Amino acid sequence: MHAYIKIALLISAMLALPNYARADTLTKLLEVKHGEIFKLSIAGLDFGRSGLFVIAVSDVEGNLRVHVWANDETIPRSTKTAGAIKEVATAALSEKRFVTAVRDSNDQLRVIAWQASENGREVKRLGTSVGPKISKLAAATGAAGTVFITARRSDGRLFVSYFEVVGASVNPKGSETYDGEVGAVAASSGTTNIAAMRDGEGNLRLIHFWNPLFRGGIGAGHEISDVRIGNNGDGFSGEWFTFSIDKGPTGVRTGAGCTHRRLIGHGLGKLIGWKLENTSLQTNLVRTREKQLTDFGGIAKKADLMFLDATSPLRLVTAHLGFDNFCRLLPQDQGKPRLQLTVWDTSARNDEFVKTADAHLGGDYTEIGITEIAALGNQPRFAVALRGVRGELKVTVWGVTP
């Protein structure tokens, strides 16, 4: 058979295959270090539709420090400092407002509202609301000026609450405490919200809520050590996605003849898609797709995920702290840690995760957060905040070119 006939047949066969996503290009646009920190959280102002984003951290003195950052600048446009904290989570509101939910020095939940100026060069503290004693927390944007808080109380029970920001006031809208111990917690944004957690048996559990505080269906998964959750759509008719990390430990083999390493505090990541059965608020969450991450691409100790709403079709971005896969001569050079970024087209197939791009950033990091920021032309962008093992805050901005 002539070569051109073989090529024609190959092209015809490829055209007959399912419509997989085209490749994207993932480009680092900015990288900068800024001071030493302990904990961090990041959110895009105006729900990621602005070129500004906020990074809330606990600084070297243990105080809350809020930075408002522009996507193309190497230092924050404005900074405010508050009291001592142990944990922090951030959620965006409209008109350059945002909320930091913190575990303060007395282990109490404090929900603090902030207002940034239009250009981000000023930030003003608004009201505060105080809640119960907690040990873990997560925050997400709710419907119409509300924030959804998921937390682990000091006695181990699950605490969920809505807070409404009106003017300069932060007002509790309703809260519930549920029996049974929980571990890691996460929260999704939208008109309805999901609390994701590690339950008392160590398994993934999801509970659906909506304001002021109605409880809907649940979802359940495998044994995990940590979880993050994000969603497309409005948080009701769309799809939710979890990035969970199993309890590990896992092993790293850096290549034939290289040392096998046992990694404590690391596990393998897993992506799961979820929807409400029959799209009813009262029904349980059912799985739509799953992807077990394996080998070096799956090793994770911390992770985050978000949607790029500016793209069509919508793209899911995952970020996790993993390892490279190069076999190095010296043992100390084997299995180097790094940040791993992956872009997924969730529309190419409704039952799979289709990878369109990935990128890596070398370095050993202990904390991670990711958020969407405004697109530049046809290039959607996102920002990643990292804490290095020596305590440094690293901020990177990335662009996705379809």
Disulfide bonds with the S-S distance in Angstrom:
Cys258-Cys327 1.89
